[in-house]
Amino acid sequence: MFRIWRRWRTWQKVMFSCCFIMLIGSCIAAIIIGMTLKNAADSMYEALPERKESLRSTIEPLETSPVNPIHNRQSNNSTSVPVIKPLTKDAQPDVSNSEPFTMLLMGVDERAHDSGRSDTLIMASVNPKQGSAVIVHIPRDTRTELAGLKKLDKINHAYAYGGTAMTVATVEQLFEIPIHYYIKTNMEGFKAVIDELGGIEVHNQIPFETDGHQFALGDIKLSGEQSLAYVRMRKQDPKGDFGRMDRQSLVLRALAQRAASTDGVVRLGAIIDVLKQHTRTNLAFEDWISLAAKHVSSVNQIEKTTLTGSSQRIAGIYYWKVSKQERLRIHNLLSNNLVPNLDK
């Protein structure tokens, strides 16, 4: 090797040295980025406690066969009241092997001197091998029994009473579908990420004013604080909470597009710092890698729906009343997408 080096001309040595230094630099950068992401994933990780048969409730059962946490296989032990099997670490799907899974996305509004409420609830059923996903928006005022309390209340109050664990268990109970993963972020984190990205742009469909901010009709640019006011408003929206959910989806799409841009990549370190502080999930680092490397680009069939019902006032309090038939519709949508495609 030394003899070859001596025979090279000066420009060849310079070129080789530059390429070698760039290669070493790239390897070091990759290691640093990997360690940073691993540290971030570890900081955000928060396991869910094992759910027990406390999911047995007094709300009307859907009269479906109990759902196995993986692959939607029917249980051999049928009961008059469906009980979701306890989820343990061993029962989790293997996302690295593209097994289907469910996820609950939670946007928590935590304010001073308030334990907070999960005002944004989105349930997703993902089947990577089929390239399909079902996304269900759950209205915050949905009236259901809070898991473990045997109390009928708004579903977003589950977080106030029992945090992430009770919220997850309550949604599992409502649809009789196990939830494998969750991602929770509070509104301060939502606001901070948008500010780190330099704001987002959305197409606003109704002009309104709220919390000292004016939102004109058409294309508008939003800061983090403006985005927060934009997604919180619902009383001035003709569609009420459903209009608010539409605006949430609009902002989330704009945020995802902005994060995937060059500016998002440049600000990756600052964004990670925000997520470490304001986001919690039971996705481990290896799960994040599998999701990013295999599943994000493979899912191209997405079915979106909203839990429908009717408005109802009880003792002067507004609720969203959901029928057994609607719960069964959502159950079937989610569970059918968990059936593995054995041909793939």
Buried (B, 14 or more C-beta within 10 A) or exposed (E): EEEEEEEEEEEEEEEEEEEEEEEEEEEEEEEEEEEBBBEBBEBBBEEBEEBEEBBBBEBEBBEBBBBBBBEBBEBEEEEEEBBBBBBEEEBBBEBEEBBBBBBBBBBBBBEEEEEBBBBBBBBBBBBBBBBBBBBBBBBBBBBBBBBBBEEEBBBBBBBBBBBBBBBBBBBBBBBBBBBBBBBBBBBBBBBBBBBBBEBBEBEBEBEBEBEEBEBEEEEBEBBBBBBBBBBBBBEEBEEBBBBBBBBBBBBBEBBEEBBEEEEBEEBBEBBBBBBBEBBBBBBBBEBBBBBEEBBEEBBEEEEEEBBBBEEEEEEEEEBBBBEEEBBBBBBBBBBEBBEBEEEE
